[in-house]
Amino acid sequence: MLIKKFLILILSLMFFVGIPAKPVLADACSDCLNAYDNDPKTYNTPAECAVACLGGETGGLGNVVNPIPTSSSAPGGGLIILLNNILRLVFVGAGIYAFIRIIIAGLGFISAGGDVKKITSAWNSIWQSLLGLVIIIGSIALAALIGQILFGDAGAILSPKIYGPG
């Protein structure tokens, strides 16, 4: 029963978070088509707008652009980008894990029915998850502070630059 409620909660969150994205996509497509109507020689044709905005011939996803820079001028830049991405993935994964634990503990708290052991267990789980989030955020803030003090750049530890010969 608890798993069913949890799945319903997650699916409803996914549904309601996905709804605001559709008008933004529609606005981008209408902007593309309006620009074509005003100056057809410079802007995309309606078919190109459909491919770019609505995902016409691209499998329904449209144009997918990698937001992470993939080139670096410094030697060893690829390694730093890889390690930085792994570090970001770990932080995001830990945050999502803590969020899910808080939700499950909250559902356990709600379904405790006055049982002192279940209530205590749920509170302990909530506090441990919150403490984990504080440790994650604190580690990022501490790395930025140490980088600012020692190197004069808050991102020096989190996004280091490796200089090689040449």
C-alpha positions as CSV (number, residue, x, y, z in Angstrom):
1,M,0.0,0.0,0.0
2,L,2.8,2.3,0.9
3,I,4.6,1.6,-2.4
4,K,1.4,2.3,-4.3
5,K,1.0,5.7,-2.7
6,F,4.6,6.5,-3.3
7,L,4.3,5.6,-7.0
8,I,1.2,7.7,-7.3
9,L,2.9,10.6,-5.7
10,I,6.0,10.4,-8.0
11,L,3.8,10.0,-11.2
12,S,1.7,12.9,-10.2
13,L,4.8,15.1,-9.6
14,M,6.2,14.1,-13.0
15,F,2.9,14.9,-14.6
16,F,2.5,18.4,-13.0
17,V,6.1,19.3,-13.5
18,G,5.9,18.3,-17.2
19,I,2.8,20.5,-17.9
20,P,4.6,23.9,-17.6
21,A,7.2,22.8,-20.2
22,K,4.6,22.5,-23.0
23,P,3.6,26.2,-23.3
24,V,7.3,27.2,-23.4
25,L,7.8,24.8,-26.3
26,A,4.7,26.1,-28.0
27,D,5.9,29.7,-27.5
28,A,9.3,28.9,-29.1
29,C,7.6,27.3,-32.1
30,S,5.2,30.3,-32.6
31,D,8.1,32.7,-32.3
32,C,9.9,30.7,-35.1
33,L,6.8,30.7,-37.3
34,N,6.2,34.4,-36.7
35,A,9.8,35.3,-37.6
36,Y,9.3,33.3,-40.8
37,D,6.1,35.2,-41.6
38,N,7.8,38.5,-41.2
39,D,11.0,37.7,-43.1
40,P,10.8,34.4,-45.0
41,K,14.3,34.7,-46.6
42,T,16.2,35.0,-43.3
43,Y,14.3,32.6,-41.0
44,N,13.5,28.9,-41.0
45,T,10.7,27.5,-43.2
46,P,7.6,26.1,-41.3
47,A,9.0,22.6,-41.9
48,E,12.3,23.5,-40.3
49,C,10.4,25.1,-37.4
50,A,8.5,21.9,-36.9
51,V,11.7,19.8,-36.9
52,A,13.4,22.3,-34.5
53,C,10.5,23.0,-32.2
54,L,8.1,20.1,-32.4
55,G,10.5,17.3,-33.1
56,G,9.0,16.6,-36.5
57,E,11.5,14.3,-38.2
58,T,13.9,14.0,-35.3
59,G,12.0,11.4,-33.3
60,G,9.9,13.7,-31.1
61,L,12.7,15.2,-29.1
62,G,13.6,18.2,-31.4
63,N,17.2,19.4,-31.3
64,V,19.1,18.2,-28.3
65,V,22.1,20.4,-27.3
66,N,24.7,19.4,-24.8
67,P,24.8,22.1,-22.1
68,I,28.2,21.0,-20.8
69,P,31.2,22.4,-22.6
70,T,33.2,19.6,-24.3
71,S,36.3,21.5,-25.2
72,S,39.0,22.9,-23.1
73,S,42.2,24.8,-24.0
74,A,44.3,23.6,-21.1
75,P,46.0,20.2,-21.2
76,G,44.1,17.7,-19.0
77,G,40.9,19.6,-19.5
78,G,39.0,16.6,-20.5
79,L,39.9,14.8,-17.3
80,I,38.8,17.8,-15.2
81,I,35.5,18.0,-17.1
82,L,35.0,14.3,-16.5
83,L,35.8,14.5,-12.8
84,N,33.7,17.7,-12.4
85,N,30.7,15.9,-14.1
86,I,31.1,12.9,-11.8
87,L,31.2,15.1,-8.8
88,R,28.0,16.9,-9.9
89,L,26.4,13.6,-10.6
90,V,27.2,12.4,-7.1
91,F,25.9,15.6,-5.5
92,V,22.7,15.5,-7.5
93,G,22.2,11.8,-6.8
94,A,22.7,12.3,-3.1
95,G,20.2,15.1,-3.1
96,I,17.6,13.0,-5.0
97,Y,18.3,10.1,-2.6
98,A,17.8,12.3,0.4
99,F,14.6,13.8,-1.1
100,I,13.1,10.3,-1.7
101,R,14.1,9.2,1.9
102,I,12.3,12.2,3.3
103,I,9.2,11.4,1.3
104,I,9.2,7.7,2.4
105,A,9.9,8.7,6.0
106,G,7.0,11.2,5.8
107,L,4.7,8.5,4.5
108,G,5.9,6.2,7.3
109,F,5.2,9.0,9.8
110,I,1.7,9.4,8.4
111,S,1.0,5.7,8.4
112,A,2.4,5.1,11.9
113,G,-1.0,5.2,13.5
114,G,0.3,6.3,16.9
115,D,3.0,3.6,17.2
116,V,5.8,5.3,19.1
117,K,8.5,3.1,17.5
118,K,7.4,3.9,13.9
119,I,7.1,7.6,14.7
120,T,10.6,7.6,16.2
121,S,12.0,5.7,13.2
122,A,10.4,8.1,10.8
123,W,11.7,11.2,12.6
124,N,15.2,9.7,12.7
125,S,15.1,9.0,9.0
126,I,13.9,12.6,8.3
127,W,16.7,14.1,10.5
128,Q,19.4,11.8,9.0
129,S,18.3,12.8,5.4
130,L,18.3,16.5,6.4
131,L,21.7,16.1,8.0
132,G,23.0,14.5,4.8
133,L,21.7,17.4,2.7
134,V,23.4,19.9,5.1
135,I,26.7,17.9,4.8
136,I,26.5,17.9,1.0
137,I,25.8,21.7,0.8
138,G,28.4,22.3,3.5
139,S,31.0,20.5,1.6
140,I,30.4,22.5,-1.5
141,A,30.4,25.8,0.5
142,L,33.6,24.7,2.4
143,A,35.4,23.9,-0.9
144,A,34.4,27.3,-2.3
145,L,35.5,29.1,0.9
146,I,38.9,27.3,0.9
147,G,39.3,28.0,-2.8
148,Q,38.6,31.6,-2.2
149,I,41.0,31.9,0.7
150,L,43.9,30.0,-0.8
151,F,43.6,30.7,-4.5
152,G,41.4,33.8,-4.8
153,D,38.9,31.9,-6.8
154,A,35.8,30.2,-5.3
155,G,35.8,27.6,-8.1
156,A,39.4,26.7,-7.9
157,I,38.8,23.4,-6.0
158,L,35.5,22.5,-7.7
159,S,36.7,23.3,-11.2
160,P,40.5,23.2,-11.1
161,K,42.7,24.1,-14.1
162,I,45.6,21.8,-14.9
163,Y,48.5,23.5,-16.7
164,G,51.0,21.3,-18.6
165,P,54.1,22.0,-20.5
166,G,53.9,24.3,-23.4
